[in-house]
Amino acid sequence: MTSPQQTPEPHGHDHGPSHGAGQGHGHSHSHGPAAPVSRHLRKVIAAVLIPFATAVLVGLAVLWPGGAPAHERTGVGFDRQTEQGRVVAVEHVDCKDVNAAQVPPTGDTSTPEGREAVEAQQGQCAKATVEVTSGPEKGRTFTEIVQPDAPRQLHEGQGVVVAYAPDAPRDLQYSVTDVNRKVPLAVLAGIFALVVVLVGRMRGVMALIALVASFLVLTFFILPAILEGANPLVVAVVGSSAIMLIALYMCHGLSARTSVAVLGTLISLLLIGLLGSLFIGWASLSGNTDDNTGLIHGLYPSIDMSGLLLAGIIIGSLGVLDDVTVTQTSAVWELHQADPGMGPRALYRAAIRIGRDHIASVVNTLVLAYAGAALPLLLLFSIAQSSMGTVANSELVAEEIVRTLVGSIGLVASVPVTTALAALVVSADRAEGEGRPGAGGRKPTAVRGGRRRRAK
């Protein structure tokens, strides 16, 4: 008996043309987007978001860098001059003939290094001739010896990345540092873009544009500004806010629903920033824990490495926060569309049940993502048979624990915060609509419902 009553309700043709101007609830059920909120609520939301967006623009203008500051290359790690190359020939030779490894002068093979040296001398090594295909010395060739147990083997025709050391002897200036993976990565990126567009259609196109915009903000603002010596936390907050505004409004449209998601994301980011700052300081985390961070600190001593760690936590949490806040806001809007008579308390209770399911999956996703990234490190601790307390207390693992837990707290908090904001906004809009005669509030719905009950 329910379906006959609900079937005509989405159309609401009995209200005439004047109903469309009142933003009533009758039309909204048959269309995808939620009905727009009242003019008054749009003004309230704009009064909050416009100053915020203005502050972000001012922050971008004030902190905008002139580019990454120059420095003298150290030739260590990623700080090397590189060119493109190609393997033109590969010859297999005896490792002894090319002196691939040196046995310790004492003949001691009890150590892992000594055993590796002996094994390397007993196999067949690859003698690769590599041609430089870019840079001022394009066409120059050099020889690269690859041991049989090397994790990366070279084959003829393979593209490679070569490191150039101008101060080294001429025969040692070039060496293979990596393989060229541009083609497979480009193909994979193309497949990803195609799938997003085929499934998401125009929304997918906008998501890809927002993704490109996010990388532009990261590449041309956040990274150079930090290298120039700006406070990493301030840069991360301004840059993340810009990414959030671009991504959310571009993907989900300029609407009250998106604005509520923006507010929920902003509040959660502020909470993550406060908790991250507190526990990074309390746990005495320096942010300088591996060769890469050590190289950054050596090249740019003015960079606050603990601030850089906090900036990474904020930026890393932003993507998942967007997902949670948009989902919760959409849930509240859809529940309101399904039953316009629900008050803020009922909307909150219904939407928070959806949010609890989302929390469970998102928190598990974050923990597993960080554990997967740190898996080699965890294996080293397992090999060393370290206790769980010793592993957790080490700064490398403690950083990941703080990063995971602070981000998870912000994600969990974003669910009730965003849900409450969305419930208040749609309920306030309904209450205002009921007070306006002919505004499409509950009064016309009650009349239609009464006619149906009498018809029964």
C-alpha positions as CSV (number, residue, x, y, z in Angstrom):
1,M,0.0,0.0,0.0
2,T,3.0,2.2,0.3
3,S,4.0,2.5,-3.4
4,P,0.8,4.0,-4.7
5,Q,1.2,6.8,-2.2
6,Q,4.8,7.5,-3.0
7,T,4.7,7.2,-6.8
8,P,3.2,10.6,-7.7
9,E,5.1,12.5,-4.9
10,P,8.3,13.2,-6.8
11,H,6.5,15.0,-9.6
12,G,4.5,17.4,-7.5
13,H,2.7,18.8,-10.6
14,D,-0.3,19.9,-8.6
15,H,1.6,22.9,-7.2
16,G,1.8,24.7,-10.5
17,P,4.7,26.8,-11.8
18,S,5.1,28.8,-8.6
19,H,6.4,25.8,-6.7
20,G,9.7,25.8,-8.6
21,A,10.5,29.2,-7.3
22,G,10.0,28.1,-3.7
23,Q,12.6,25.4,-3.9
24,G,10.1,22.8,-2.6
25,H,10.8,19.2,-1.8
26,G,8.4,17.7,-4.4
27,H,10.7,18.0,-7.4
28,S,13.9,16.9,-5.7
29,H,13.1,13.2,-5.5
30,S,13.1,12.7,-9.2
31,H,16.5,14.5,-9.9
32,G,20.1,13.5,-9.0
33,P,21.4,16.5,-7.1
34,A,19.9,17.6,-3.8
35,A,17.5,20.5,-3.8
36,P,19.2,23.8,-3.3
37,V,18.9,25.4,0.1
38,S,17.2,28.7,0.9
39,R,18.8,32.0,0.1
40,H,19.3,32.8,3.7
41,L,21.3,29.6,4.4
42,R,23.4,30.2,1.3
43,K,24.2,33.7,2.7
44,V,25.2,32.1,6.0
45,I,27.4,29.5,4.4
46,A,29.0,32.1,2.1
47,A,29.7,34.3,5.1
48,V,31.8,31.5,6.5
49,L,33.5,30.2,3.4
50,I,34.3,33.4,1.5
51,P,36.6,34.8,4.3
52,F,38.2,31.3,4.5
53,A,38.8,31.2,0.7
54,T,40.1,34.8,0.8
55,A,42.5,33.9,3.6
56,V,43.7,30.9,1.5
57,L,44.3,33.2,-1.5
58,V,46.2,35.7,0.6
59,G,48.3,32.9,2.1
60,L,49.1,31.6,-1.4
61,A,50.1,35.1,-2.5
62,V,52.3,35.8,0.6
63,L,54.0,32.5,0.7
64,W,54.2,31.9,-3.1
65,P,57.9,30.9,-3.8
66,G,60.1,32.1,-6.6
67,G,61.1,28.5,-7.3
68,A,63.2,26.0,-5.5
69,P,66.5,27.6,-4.3
70,A,69.6,26.4,-6.2
71,H,72.3,24.4,-4.5
72,E,75.5,22.7,-5.4
73,R,74.9,19.1,-6.2
74,T,76.4,16.6,-3.8
75,G,76.1,13.5,-6.1
76,V,74.5,11.6,-3.3
77,G,71.2,9.7,-3.6
78,F,68.6,11.7,-5.6
79,D,70.8,14.7,-5.6
80,R,72.7,13.7,-8.7
81,Q,72.9,15.0,-12.3
82,T,71.2,12.4,-14.5
83,E,70.8,11.8,-18.2
84,Q,69.0,9.2,-20.3
85,G,70.7,6.2,-21.8
86,R,70.2,3.0,-23.7
87,V,71.9,-0.4,-23.5
88,V,73.3,-1.1,-27.0
89,A,75.1,-4.4,-26.2
90,V,75.4,-7.0,-23.5
91,E,78.3,-9.5,-23.2
92,H,78.6,-12.2,-20.6
93,V,82.1,-12.5,-19.2
94,D,83.8,-14.3,-16.2
95,C,83.5,-12.1,-13.1
96,K,87.1,-12.7,-12.3
97,D,88.2,-11.2,-15.6
98,V,86.4,-7.9,-14.9
99,N,87.4,-7.9,-11.2
100,A,83.7,-7.6,-10.2
101,A,84.3,-8.2,-6.5
102,Q,87.3,-8.2,-4.2
103,V,87.9,-11.0,-1.6
104,P,89.1,-9.5,1.7
105,P,92.9,-9.5,1.8
106,T,92.9,-11.8,4.8
107,G,90.9,-14.4,2.9
108,D,88.2,-14.3,5.6
109,T,84.9,-15.5,4.1
110,S,83.1,-15.9,7.4
111,T,81.5,-12.5,7.1
112,P,78.5,-11.9,4.8
113,E,80.6,-9.4,2.8
114,G,83.4,-12.0,2.3
115,R,81.0,-14.7,1.2
116,E,79.3,-12.4,-1.3
117,A,82.6,-11.4,-2.8
118,V,83.6,-15.0,-3.3
119,E,80.2,-15.9,-4.9
120,A,80.5,-12.8,-7.2
121,Q,83.8,-14.0,-8.5
122,Q,82.5,-17.4,-9.4
123,G,79.7,-16.4,-11.7
124,Q,79.1,-14.9,-15.1
125,C,78.8,-11.1,-15.1
126,A,77.1,-9.0,-17.7
127,K,79.3,-6.4,-19.4
128,A,76.8,-3.9,-20.8
129,T,77.7,-1.1,-23.3
130,V,75.5,1.9,-22.6
131,E,75.0,4.9,-24.9
132,V,74.1,8.3,-23.4
133,T,71.0,9.6,-25.3
134,S,70.6,13.0,-23.8
135,G,72.6,16.0,-22.5
136,P,75.7,17.6,-23.9
137,E,77.6,14.4,-24.4
138,K,74.8,12.6,-26.3
139,G,76.3,9.6,-28.2
140,R,79.0,8.9,-25.7
141,T,79.3,5.2,-24.6
142,F,80.6,3.6,-21.4
143,T,80.7,0.1,-19.8
144,E,78.6,-1.1,-16.9
145,I,79.4,-4.4,-15.1
146,V,76.4,-6.1,-13.6
147,Q,77.0,-9.0,-11.2
148,P,74.9,-12.2,-11.5
149,D,73.2,-11.6,-8.1
150,A,72.4,-8.0,-8.8
151,P,68.6,-7.2,-8.4
152,R,68.6,-5.3,-11.6
153,Q,69.9,-7.0,-14.8
154,L,70.4,-5.1,-18.1
155,H,69.4,-6.3,-21.5
156,E,70.1,-5.0,-25.0
157,G,67.8,-2.1,-26.1
158,Q,66.7,-1.3,-22.6
159,G,66.3,2.4,-21.6
160,V,68.2,3.4,-18.5
161,V,68.9,6.4,-16.3
162,V,72.5,7.3,-15.9
163,A,74.2,9.4,-13.3
164,Y,76.8,11.9,-14.3
165,A,79.7,12.9,-12.0
166,P,81.7,15.6,-13.8
167,D,84.5,15.7,-11.2
168,A,85.2,11.9,-11.5
169,P,87.8,10.5,-13.8
170,R,86.6,10.3,-17.4
171,D,86.1,6.5,-17.4
172,L,84.0,6.7,-14.2
173,Q,81.9,9.8,-14.9
174,Y,78.8,7.8,-16.0
175,S,77.1,4.9,-14.3
176,V,73.7,3.3,-14.6
177,T,71.5,4.3,-11.6
178,D,68.1,3.1,-12.7
179,V,65.9,1.8,-15.6
180,N,63.6,4.0,-17.6
181,R,60.0,3.2,-16.7
182,K,58.3,6.1,-18.4
183,V,56.4,4.0,-21.0
184,P,54.8,1.5,-18.6
185,L,54.0,4.3,-16.1
186,A,52.4,6.4,-18.9
187,V,50.4,3.4,-20.1
188,L,49.1,2.7,-16.6
189,A,48.2,6.4,-16.1
190,G,46.3,6.3,-19.4
191,I,44.4,3.2,-18.4
192,F,43.5,4.8,-15.0
193,A,42.3,8.0,-16.7
194,L,40.2,6.0,-19.2
195,V,38.6,3.9,-16.5
196,V,37.8,7.0,-14.4
197,V,36.2,8.7,-17.4
198,L,34.3,5.7,-18.6
199,V,32.8,5.0,-15.2
200,G,32.5,8.6,-13.8
201,R,31.8,10.3,-17.1
202,M,31.8,14.1,-16.6
203,R,32.3,13.7,-12.9
204,G,35.3,11.6,-13.7
205,V,36.7,14.2,-16.0
206,M,36.4,16.8,-13.3
207,A,38.0,14.5,-10.8
208,L,41.0,14.1,-13.1
209,I,41.3,17.9,-13.6
210,A,41.1,18.3,-9.8
211,L,43.9,15.7,-9.5
212,V,46.1,17.6,-11.9
213,A,45.4,20.9,-10.0
214,S,46.4,19.2,-6.7
215,F,49.7,18.1,-8.2
216,L,50.3,21.6,-9.5
217,V,49.7,23.1,-6.0
218,L,52.0,20.5,-4.5
219,T,54.8,21.0,-7.1
220,F,54.7,24.7,-7.6
221,F,53.7,25.9,-4.1
222,I,54.1,23.5,-1.2
223,L,57.5,21.9,-2.1
224,P,59.3,25.1,-3.2
225,A,57.9,27.2,-0.3
226,I,59.2,24.6,2.2
227,L,62.6,24.6,0.5
228,E,62.7,28.4,0.7
229,G,62.5,28.2,4.4
230,A,58.8,28.9,5.1
231,N,57.1,27.2,8.0
232,P,56.2,23.7,6.8
233,L,53.0,23.6,8.9
234,V,51.7,27.0,7.6
235,V,52.6,26.0,4.0
236,A,50.8,22.6,4.4
237,V,47.7,24.2,5.9
238,V,47.4,26.8,3.1
239,G,48.3,24.4,0.3
240,S,45.9,21.7,1.7
241,S,43.1,24.2,2.0
242,A,43.7,25.3,-1.6
243,I,43.7,21.7,-2.8
244,M,40.5,21.0,-0.8
245,L,38.6,23.9,-2.2
246,I,39.6,23.1,-5.8
247,A,39.0,19.4,-5.6
248,L,35.7,19.4,-3.7
249,Y,34.0,22.3,-5.6
250,M,35.3,21.1,-9.0
251,C,34.2,17.5,-8.4
252,H,30.9,18.0,-6.5
253,G,29.8,21.4,-7.7
254,L,29.3,24.8,-6.1
255,S,26.5,23.9,-3.6
256,A,25.5,24.0,0.0
257,R,26.2,20.3,0.3
258,T,29.8,20.7,-0.9
259,S,30.2,23.7,1.4
260,V,29.2,21.6,4.4
261,A,31.8,19.0,3.4
262,V,34.4,21.7,3.1
263,L,33.6,23.0,6.6
264,G,33.7,19.4,8.0
265,T,37.1,18.8,6.3
266,L,38.5,22.1,7.6
267,I,37.5,21.4,11.2
268,S,39.0,17.9,11.0
269,L,42.3,19.2,9.5
270,L,42.6,21.7,12.3
271,L,42.2,18.9,14.8
272,I,44.8,16.8,13.0
273,G,47.2,19.7,13.0
274,L,46.7,20.4,16.8
275,L,47.1,16.7,17.8
276,G,50.0,16.2,15.4
277,S,51.9,19.2,16.8
278,L,51.2,18.1,20.4
279,F,52.3,14.4,20.0
280,I,55.3,15.1,17.7
281,G,56.7,17.4,20.3
282,W,55.8,15.2,23.2
283,A,57.3,12.1,21.6
284,S,60.4,14.1,20.6
285,L,60.1,13.1,16.9
286,S,62.8,14.9,14.9
287,G,61.5,13.9,11.4
288,N,65.1,13.1,10.4
289,T,65.1,9.3,10.3
290,D,66.5,8.1,7.0
291,D,69.0,8.9,4.3
292,N,66.5,11.0,2.3
293,T,65.5,13.2,5.2
294,G,69.2,13.4,6.3
295,L,70.1,14.6,2.8
296,I,67.4,17.2,2.9
297,H,68.5,18.5,6.3
298,G,72.1,18.6,5.0
299,L,71.3,20.6,1.9
300,Y,68.8,22.9,3.6
301,P,69.6,23.1,7.3
302,S,66.9,25.8,7.8
303,I,64.1,23.4,7.2
304,D,62.2,22.4,10.3
305,M,62.2,18.6,9.9
306,S,59.6,18.0,12.7
307,G,57.4,20.6,11.0
308,L,57.9,18.8,7.7
309,L,56.7,15.6,9.4
310,L,53.5,17.4,10.6
311,A,53.0,18.8,7.2
312,G,53.1,15.3,5.7
313,I,50.5,14.1,8.2
314,I,48.1,16.9,7.2
315,I,48.6,16.4,3.5
316,G,48.4,12.6,3.7
317,S,45.1,12.8,5.7
318,L,43.4,15.2,3.3
319,G,42.5,12.7,0.6
320,V,40.7,10.3,2.9
321,L,39.0,13.2,4.8
322,D,37.5,14.4,1.5
323,D,36.0,11.0,0.9
324,V,34.5,10.7,4.4
325,T,33.0,14.2,4.6
326,V,31.5,14.1,1.1
327,T,30.0,10.7,1.9
328,Q,28.5,11.8,5.2
329,T,27.1,15.1,3.7
330,S,25.5,13.2,0.8
331,A,24.0,10.7,3.2
332,V,22.3,13.4,5.2
333,W,21.0,15.1,2.1
334,E,19.6,11.9,0.6
335,L,18.0,11.0,3.9
336,H,16.4,14.4,4.0
337,Q,15.2,14.0,0.4
338,A,13.7,10.6,1.3
339,D,11.9,12.0,4.3
340,P,11.7,15.8,4.5
341,G,9.9,15.6,7.8
342,M,13.0,14.3,9.7
343,G,14.3,16.7,12.2
344,P,18.1,17.3,12.9
345,R,18.2,14.7,15.6
346,A,16.7,12.0,13.5
347,L,18.8,12.9,10.5
348,Y,21.9,12.7,12.7
349,R,21.1,9.3,14.1
350,A,20.3,7.8,10.7
351,A,23.4,9.2,9.0
352,I,25.8,8.4,11.9
353,R,24.9,4.7,11.5
354,I,26.2,5.0,7.9
355,G,29.3,6.8,9.2
356,R,30.1,4.1,11.7
357,D,30.5,1.6,8.9
358,H,32.6,4.0,7.0
359,I,34.8,4.6,10.0
360,A,35.6,0.9,10.4
361,S,36.7,0.5,6.8
362,V,38.7,3.8,6.5
363,V,40.7,3.3,9.8
364,N,41.6,-0.2,8.8
365,T,42.6,1.1,5.3
366,L,44.9,3.7,6.8
367,V,46.7,1.3,9.2
368,L,47.2,-1.2,6.5
369,A,48.5,1.4,4.0
370,Y,51.1,2.6,6.5
371,A,52.0,-0.9,7.5
372,G,52.5,-1.8,3.8
373,A,54.7,1.2,3.2
374,A,56.9,0.3,6.2
375,L,56.9,-3.5,5.5
376,P,60.6,-3.8,4.8
377,L,61.4,-1.9,8.0
378,L,59.1,-4.2,10.0
379,L,60.9,-7.2,8.4
380,L,64.2,-5.9,9.6
381,F,62.9,-5.7,13.1
382,S,61.5,-9.2,12.9
383,I,64.9,-10.5,11.6
384,A,66.5,-8.8,14.6
385,Q,64.0,-10.5,16.9
386,S,63.2,-7.2,18.6
387,S,60.3,-7.0,21.0
388,M,57.2,-5.1,20.2
389,G,58.0,-2.4,22.7
390,T,61.5,-1.9,21.2
391,V,60.0,-1.7,17.7
392,A,57.3,0.8,18.6
393,N,59.8,2.9,20.6
394,S,62.2,3.4,17.6
395,E,61.7,6.7,15.9
396,L,61.1,5.2,12.5
397,V,58.1,3.2,13.7
398,A,57.0,5.8,16.2
399,E,56.6,8.3,13.3
400,E,54.3,5.9,11.5
401,I,52.3,5.2,14.7
402,V,51.8,9.0,15.3
403,R,51.0,9.5,11.7
404,T,48.5,6.7,11.6
405,L,46.7,7.4,14.9
406,V,46.6,11.2,14.5
407,G,45.2,10.8,11.0
408,S,42.7,8.2,12.2
409,I,41.5,10.4,15.1
410,G,40.8,13.2,12.6
411,L,39.0,10.8,10.3
412,V,36.8,9.5,13.1
413,A,36.0,13.0,14.4
414,S,35.1,14.2,10.9
415,V,32.1,11.8,10.8
416,P,30.1,13.3,13.7
417,V,31.2,16.8,13.0
418,T,30.2,16.7,9.3
419,T,27.0,14.8,10.0
420,A,25.9,17.3,12.6
421,L,26.7,20.3,10.3
422,A,24.8,18.7,7.4
423,A,21.8,17.8,9.6
424,L,21.6,21.4,11.0
425,V,21.8,22.9,7.6
426,V,19.1,20.9,5.9
427,S,16.8,21.1,9.0
428,A,17.2,24.8,9.2
429,D,16.4,25.1,5.6
430,R,13.2,22.9,6.1
431,A,12.2,25.0,9.1
432,E,12.6,28.2,7.1
433,G,10.7,26.7,4.2
434,E,7.7,25.8,6.4
435,G,7.4,29.4,7.6
436,R,7.0,30.8,4.1
437,P,3.5,30.3,2.6
438,G,3.7,28.4,-0.7
439,A,7.4,27.9,-0.3
440,G,7.3,24.2,-0.8
441,G,7.7,23.1,2.8
442,R,5.8,20.4,4.6
443,K,2.4,22.1,4.4
444,P,1.7,21.2,0.7
445,T,3.0,17.7,1.3
446,A,0.6,17.2,4.2
447,V,-2.3,18.4,2.0
448,R,-1.3,15.8,-0.7
449,G,-1.0,13.1,1.9
450,G,-4.4,14.0,3.4
451,R,-6.0,13.7,-0.1
452,R,-4.5,10.3,-0.5
453,R,-5.7,9.1,2.9
454,R,-9.2,10.3,2.1
455,A,-9.0,8.6,-1.3
456,K,-8.2,5.3,0.4
